[in-house]
Amino acid sequence: MRNVVIRIKDIFPGVSFLGTRPSGEKIREMMEKVFAEGNTVTLDFAGIEGITQSFGDEIIGIFTRYYGRDFIKQNVKAVNYNGEIKEVLNWVVDYSNRWHKENKEKIGEMPFMHAFA
């Protein structure tokens, strides 16, 4: 197992605020490939000043709803983020983990992406 660093600023040069689901989806798809190979992810937010809940949901919330908070703790690390980004990510994880707990029995019956519609 190795850790793969995703430098968000390298993927979105010239951008300091990320606010759309399609932007988050691009990062999430990269993360899915890393997890499928049995590796962990470090999200490097250097040069990023802010994110929306939609972006945070795409990169962290979807995984949390499907796999739970422990999966995030064991497989995802965030570095070089400011207080606003931390607040958004924490809110997304808390909200998504509540969803996970309430729907845990149904999750196994749902295809990954359809679990979150």
N, C-alpha and C positions, 0 to 999 in steps of 0.2 A: 504494500500500500504506500502510495506517495501522495504528497499534498500538491495540488495544482493551484497556482496563483492566477486569478483573473483580475487584471488591471483594467478597471472599468474605464478610466480615462483613455487608455490605448484603443479601446473599442469605439469610444465616442469622443474623439479629439475635438477641441474647440467648444465643448459643452461642459458647463459646470453644474447644471441642474437637469435632473432626469425625471420626467413626469409622465411618460406614456407607458401603457401596457406593452405595445410592440417593442419598445426599447428594453423593457424588463424581460420580455419573452426571449429576446436574443441572448441575454445572459443566462436565463433559465435553461435554454436548450444546450448551451455550453456546459452548464452544471450537470444536466442529465447525462451527458456523454461521460463526464468525469466520474460520476457515481456508478454508471454502468460498468466502468472499468475497475471498480472497487477502490477508487481513490477518494480523497477528501478535497475540499475547496477552501481557499482563502480569497475572500472578496476584498480587493484593495481599492478603497475609495479616495486615494490621494488625488487632489485636484477637483473633487466633486464637492460642491457646497450644499446641495440639497437633493432630496428625492421626494416623490409623492407616495401616498399610500398605495396607489395603483402599481407603481414601479416596484415598491417593496413587496407587495403581494405576489407579483410575478416571480421575484427572485427568492423569496423566503416563505411567503404565505402558502403557496400551493404545496410545497414540500411539507410544511408543518401540518396542514389539514390532512394530508394523506398519510404521513408517517409519524407525526407527533413531534413535540418539542425535543424529546431526547435525540431523535435523528438529527435535528439541527445542531444541538450541542455537540454531538459526536462527529459531525461531518462538515460543518460550515463554520468558518472563522471570518470575522470582519476586522479589517485594520484600516488605520488612517481615516477614520470617520469623525465628524464633528457631533456635537450634542443633538442637533436637529435630526441628523441621519439616525443616530442611535435611538432617539425617541420614536421615530417612525418605524424602524425595524422592530423595536420592542413591542410597540402597539400591534403590529401585524402578527408577530409571533403569539402574543397573548390572545388576540381575537381568534386566530386560526387554530390555536391549540384547544380553545373552548369548543370550536366546531368539531375538531377531531374527537374530543372526548364524547360529545353528544351523538356523534354519528359513527363511532368506531365499528359497530356491528355491521353497518351497511357498506363500509369502505371496501371490504374484500369483494363485494359483488359489483363494484363499479370500475369501469376502465379508468385508468389514471386521470386523464384530462376531463372526463365526464363527471368526475366526483365533485367538481367545483363549479358547475354551471349554476 
